[in-house]
Amino acid sequence: MPPRSDAPGHRSGKATRPVNKKATVLRLLKYMMQFKWLLLLALILTVTANTLALVGPRLAGDAVDIIAGEGTENAGSGVDFAAVGRLVLLMLGAYLLSSALNYVLQLLMVRISRRVTMRMREDLFNRLSDMPVGFVDHNAIGDLISRIFYDTDTINTSLSSDIVNVLASLISLTGSFIMMLTISPKLTVIFLVIIPLSILLTTLITRKTQPLFRKRSKKMGELNDFAEERISGLKTLKAYRREDYTIGKLDELNEEVCDSYYRSEYYSSTMGPSVNLINNITLSLISVFSALMYMNGGITLGNISSFVQYSRKFSGPIREIADIYGELQSAIAAADRVFQLLDEPVEPADSVDAIILSDPKGDVEMQHVSFGYEKDKTVLKDLSFTAGSGKLIAIVGPTGAGKTTLINLLMRFYDVNSGKILMDGMNAYDLTRASLRKAYSMVLQDTWLFSGTIYDNIAYARPDATRQQVEDAAKAAHIHTFIMSLKDGYDTVITDDGTNISKGQKQLLTIARAMLVDANMLILDEATSNVDTRTEVRIQKAMRELMRNKTCFVVAHRLSTIRNADLILVVRDGDVVERGTHEQLMNMNGFYRELYDAQFS
Amino acid sequence: MKLILRYIRPFMKRIAGGMVMKFTGTVIELFLPWLLTYILTAIVPRARAEGAGIVYIWGGVMLVCSFLAMLFNILANRSAASVARDSTRDLRHDLFAKICRLTSREIDRFTTPSLISRMTTDTYYVYRMTGMMQRIGFRAPILVIGGIIITMIQDSVLSSLLLILLPFMGLGVWFISKKGIPLYNTVQNNVDKLIRIVRENLSGIRIIKALSKTEDEKKRFSGINSAVASSETKAASMMAINSPTMQFLLNMGLVLVIWVGARRVDSDLTEPARIIAFLQYFTLILNAMLTITRVITMYSKAVASANRIDEVMQGEEESSPAAACAFEQKLPHICFDHVTFSYNKRAPNVRDVSFCLMKGQKLGILGPTGAGKSTVIKLLLRLYDTDEGSISIWGNDIRNIPLDTLRDMFGVVFQNDAVFHGAAGENISLGRGLTDDEMIQGARDAQAWDFLTEKGGLDADIASRGQNLSGGQMQRMLLSRALSGHPDILILDDASSALDFKTEANLRKALTEHHADTTTILIAQRISAVMHCDQILVMDDGDVCGLGTHEELMKSCDLYREIAQLQLGGEYDAAQK
């Protein structure tokens, strides 16, 4: 895994709240409970496999004793091969079974963890799909994606491997301890010294290194951000001859990063040798004391052999558990982010008696509508207007003045703070969202195409459309000829972000899509602002086709395109400052006039 | 790999020192099991005769060895960390410096995202490996080889059991990885698809909701989600064979030692206590083997990364004529002489472009997207060299002007130009050593000072990629950067498209008042932005289809007239009359 500290920061719209570890863990457990039977099976397998593995050293020790001729009647004579053979076979059996069970366990855990991830991702995605548009607007897409993929992944690696590992370690730990006690309680006393020593050492080192590791991820993140930013802006750096200056800045950061890596490693790399030291001290102590006991016949060679092997199994898990503890921490943090997303409110359901809007005429009216994206910041104040069936309403104004807001309200992507929106005389909030939205067809500034064939993209809104209808729509949008010039025609797959077709062509495709939607109302949000003039000439024809006989709401950049609107709303800083037809507004000599004249100054 | 070696070579002495320490530490550790056997077989009989004191002495020896082993290993690890630090620092510096000096053509070839990932992820993998190799990569082979030597000395027959097992383990790991890695590629492809769907859904949420396609999208996601899960299950199941098999082989070794050991004890070829040592050595060695397989995976990853870095290191750098030519100033200021250029060396992106600008003149370039407008200025800045024809400044071919001298003449705003994380002043000056007054004047001319003062003036905090700025603010920020150096030549590529007409008019006014003798090239979509220029170059699909003033072009150039009518409408004609 590359350092992911550079991943989109986990910003959410809200202030970061403290992680409630206990609640998160409980909720995670509840989530896991969906798979309780599989988990139980895994538990049984873990216990059995690890216990079987623990039998091995004991059998080996017994075999050594027989070989050494100790504890048997025929001491001194030849080795009792029959007895050794039996033990060897038993060992083989125990190990084989243990490995087989381990394999089954791994397969099982893979399946459990995949199912948990799958379920979790699906839950997240479904939740996200049902959320209001506002949530997506206010959260970085990268952040949401990283929750659906990386956070779920982190949780699962931890759940599937770490839990099994902790369990296995615990069994090894206690099993070995019991075994050692049965072999020689006296020798086991050594561990009264060893256990506290190893716990002390591990915690000491971890405490020292953890802040250093945090610092190092932070520094690495800074470096990655820097590199990304500057490499993306390379042409600018070249144009201003800032190469050496930038390299100098990188050097400063690089120095800090390398240094923070060194610092953290300076301490963390003592961990391995320290654990080995503890193992070796254990071995030394066992050697001395077992030798003393062996001298007096207090212990057999085989017992020493088993004991040493168990002692090795004993010290390993202590370190492992310490490692896993750290991983669990990050899993909890990830789970918290996932649950936070699952807790976000979805769009409230339509009320039970909501009316399904059918065959709308297209009379739209706003009455005293006020709205703000944030509670205390009103973007639209007390707005009223009527748009009769078949009329063209234009919304103009400088960038950032709140033009798009109006469309957000018409489509009920956001709900008004106060006031009413009427649709054919009915309150829009009494209609089902789906039927209200279906009454509109929409072309936005961002041409949205998905990875699929051109045909699927045009027919997106109406999968039941016939081939003929799709082609007719494409012809009306003046894109049919282009599509036919492609090698695969309508079956051409649009690759990531539609790089194989130009922006203007993408725009025409979305217009074709809108043409297929049989709606009485139309929304055009700066639909042609990114298109060059040549293409716009062509789009204009398609647009006129599309707008015919519909109630149209047009957000426009170029004022020349909306001169024949029935009503022009001039928006400035959230207020509709002027309204009227082009002629009326020009005669007013106000802001509209200023904007209009600025084009020719 | 050569690349990595090149970067660690300067630290060979330190590495050698580290290795000696690592070697000493590891060998000492290897002796411990042997010491146990020695105590049990040789010391115990002596102690029986002489008393227990001698056992304590040998125990003390073991303890001392344990501590020495730790000491040496820690010292070696720290030296390894310092080598990794220093070599990575040098590598990263050189790579970044190289990237900065690459020709634009090379940057296009590698692509920006790929250069970024080479700079971040790949250097990280190389770093991790240089450290890991010195720490574990060296220790594990010593354990294996040293272990084999010690066991060979003690009992060559038992030791050969080990030699038989090792190839099996190696083969097993190789086989499983070979099967597993392609499976993981499938997983990656599926994950990419899934991410794409999520991205599409988030960016298209308005359309999806408007068309009530939410449920269909859920189904689409669900389908690929299960594909991801099942491909992952398949790959992980394959890899799951690995560890139980290794575990089993390891334990097989122990069983074999006992069985063969029994035979040899029976024939008086070895002693029972030796079997104890062997059981330990086997565990030690086979564990080391497992470590080696892990290191190999990491090694192959790092080598792949090193190769990717090396590709960049081999890239072509911008060349600059060495001699600082003191060029004479012959008129005109800027001249394009039949310039033709193609990015891919097939279809030209700019064909036969010619124009001349006098000092202080303004040139507007207008045309549809993809017409070659931006290419013209990239050629002028010598980000690319022309294929045919020549470009000259003050009568000197720009290929003969040192890059520093050449580019110092310009103030540039590119299309979608970069704003960097940091203070506003930092973004404006870019370390050019401009005074505060110069920057503030630049920002004023660029109509940026008002919003900048609100945000804190030159100290205003600018987020990465200018995320805390609106489109219009970003453009004004960039304009401030271009204007505050008071350049001889100003290049503005689509630099005011996000400004409303009023602000744009103010900007134009500031340019005429304070930058009157600056030769300017303006690229725009809006005709209103270029119609007042001294000359307007109209381009279409790489060709020049008109050059002249607004009035001339209205008469002579069909495309220009078409654009003018569309954007300005009939109203304009009326206003002119």
Interface residues (C-beta under 8 A of the other chain):
Chain A: P2 P3 D6 A53 G56 A60 A63 V64 I66 I67 A68 G78 V79 F81 V84 G85 L87 V88 M91 L92 Y95 L96 S98 S99 A100 N102 Y103 Q106 L107 V110 R111 R114 R115 T117 M118 R121 E122 F125 N126 L128 S129 D130 V133 V136 I141 L144 I145 I148 F149 M220 L223 N224 D225 F226 A227 E228 E229 R230 I231 S232 G233 L234 K235 T236 L237 K238 A239 Y240 R241 R242 E243 Y245 T246 I247 K249 L250 D251 N254 E255 C258 D259 Y261 Y262 E265 Y266 S269 T270 G272 P273 S274 N276 L277 N280 I281 L283 S284 L285 I286 S287 V288 S290 A291 L292 Y294 M295 L301 I304 S305 V308 Q309 R312 P398 T399 G400 M411 F413 R433 A434 R437 K438 Y440 M442 L444 D446 W448 F450 S451 Y460 A461 D496 S502 K503 G504 V517 D532 T533 R534 T535 E536 V537 Q540 R558 S560 R563 E594 L595 A598 Q599 F600 S601
Chain B: G25 E29 L32 P33 L35 L36 I39 L40 I43 V44 A47 R48 A52 V55 Y56 W58 G59 M62 L63 C65 S66 F67 A69 M70 N73 I74 N77 R78 A80 A81 S82 A84 R85 D86 T88 R89 R92 H93 F96 A97 I99 C100 R101 L102 S104 I107 T112 L115 I116 M119 T120 T121 Y124 Y125 Y127 G131 R135 V191 K193 L194 I195 R196 I197 V198 R199 E200 N201 L202 S203 G204 I205 R206 I207 I208 K209 A210 L211 S212 K213 T214 E217 K218 F221 S222 N225 S226 V228 A229 S230 E232 T233 A236 S237 A240 I241 S243 P244 T245 Q247 F248 N251 M252 L254 V255 I258 W259 G261 A262 R263 V265 D266 P272 A273 I275 I276 L279 Q280 T283 E318 G367 P368 T369 G370 A371 K378 L381 L383 L403 D404 R407 D408 F410 V412 F414 D417 A418 F420 H421 L430 G431 R432 S464 R465 S470 G471 G472 R481 A498 D500 F501 K502 E504 A505 R508 Q525 R526 S528 D540 L559 E562 I563 L566 Q567 L568 G569 E571 Y572 A575
